[in-house]
Amino acid sequence: MKKIIPLIVVFLTGALLIYGTFDMPAVGNPAAPAHLHVVPRYIALAYEEMRTPNMVTAVLADYRGLDTLGEVIVIFTAAIGTLLLFTSRRRK
């Protein structure tokens, strides 16, 4: 019985996550909200606001700088945790 409850929780969570994807716009859909509001602003104002000649650099480093920093911190933490798991020595 103890092994069935976590399995049920995992399947219910997976079913809810899959159900949540039905409301997402299709990949590449030009009518998606991100393409209607965010992208035109980035294209029109990236150089004037950030003075960065490359639009990809302007979006990743300037507009979404804190988000990118958060992703880097997560990857760094995962790498440190993995290194600690592989390099730990067992005590007798």
C-alpha positions, 0 to 999 in steps of 0.5 A, spaced: 500 500 500 505 504 501 508 503 494 501 505 490 500 512 493 506 515 490 505 512 484 498 514 484 500 521 486 505 521 480 500 519 475 495 524 477 500 530 477 502 527 470 495 527 467 494 534 470 500 537 467 498 533 460 491 536 461 494 543 462 498 543 455 491 543 451 490 550 452 497 552 449 498 555 443 501 551 437 508 551 436 510 557 431 502 559 431 503 567 429 496 568 433 500 566 439 500 572 445 507 572 445 507 574 438 502 579 438 505 583 444 512 582 446 515 580 439 513 587 436 516 591 441 522 587 441 523 588 434 521 595 434 525 598 440 531 593 441 536 598 439 533 604 441 532 602 448 538 598 449 543 600 444 545 593 442 546 591 435 544 584 436 537 583 437 538 576 440 543 579 445 539 585 447 533 580 449 537 575 453 542 580 456 538 586 457 530 585 457 531 578 460 537 579 464 535 577 471 531 571 468 537 568 464 541 569 471 536 565 475 537 559 469 544 560 470 544 559 478 539 553 477 544 550 472 550 551 477 547 549 483 545 542 479 552 541 477 555 543 484 550 538 487 552 532 482 559 533 483 558 533 491 554 526 489 559 523 485 565 525 489 563 524 496 566 518 500 562 514 504 564 513 512 565 506 515 
